[in-house]
Amino acid sequence: MALIFLAIFLSCIIIFALIVGKLSKKWVGRLVFLVLFGFMFGHDIYSLVQFRYLCSSAGQYIYRKEKADGFYYLRDDYAVTSLKPDGHAKSFLNQGYSYIETKEFTGKWLAQGYLSSGDYVFYRFSYDENGDLKKELIPELKSDYEYSHGVNIPVFKYIKKSEAYVKNRHTGELLGVTRNFSVSLLSKLMSYFFTQVDASMVTDCHIKIDINKSLPESALIPN
């Protein structure tokens, strides 16, 4: 909105200057170019500025550590991932946790990548005495802590957010968070010349995190 007002303001200056004859044709041409450029790509430039600002809050932050036998693993992007998180649960169990609780949707999986309903059930994963993965249907969650992970969350035009956090399910207290942002560089400009924007035109904040530990393991010490 601010860019539109700026373009209108510059247009008024150009018109006024032409009327009073105070600007040369050279400067009028420059101002016309700036106005047109602002109309076409001002939003893209503002998106890049906004991206730089958002990156100042990106990174991994551990506010407090707690000991835990396990946690509730919630993914926000079920529409684009497998509905059976057995592999994820197994990887967390291998980090030393006794159990992992998950939510699985029971609606019909549609070809468009969405569910026909929002019905779901809870499962608890653990290893049995033989070291095999055990999956139990449970009536309700017992975990005190929750690990949530969401990707490709729109926050601004051309900008998306990926965020994961660990929190206390009862108090809502945040124990740790990992946050990153990605932007499609010059998306509108590239669309004039290419039918598809190459993946290399997408960049993120390049945050540094400890790849040897997952966020839950950093905030929740396995008992």
Secondary structure, DSSP 4 states (H G I P E B T S, - for coil): -HHHHHHHHHHHHHHHHHHHT-S-HHHHHHHHHHHHHHHHHHHHHHHHHHHHHHHTT-EEEE---EEESEEEEEES-GGGS-S-THHHHHHHHTTT-SEEEEEEE-S-B-TTS-BS---EEEEEEEE-TTS-EEEEEESS---SEEEEEEEEEEEETTEEEEEEEEEETTT--EEEEEEEEEEETTHHHHHTT-SS--GGGEEE------TTS-HHHHHEEE-
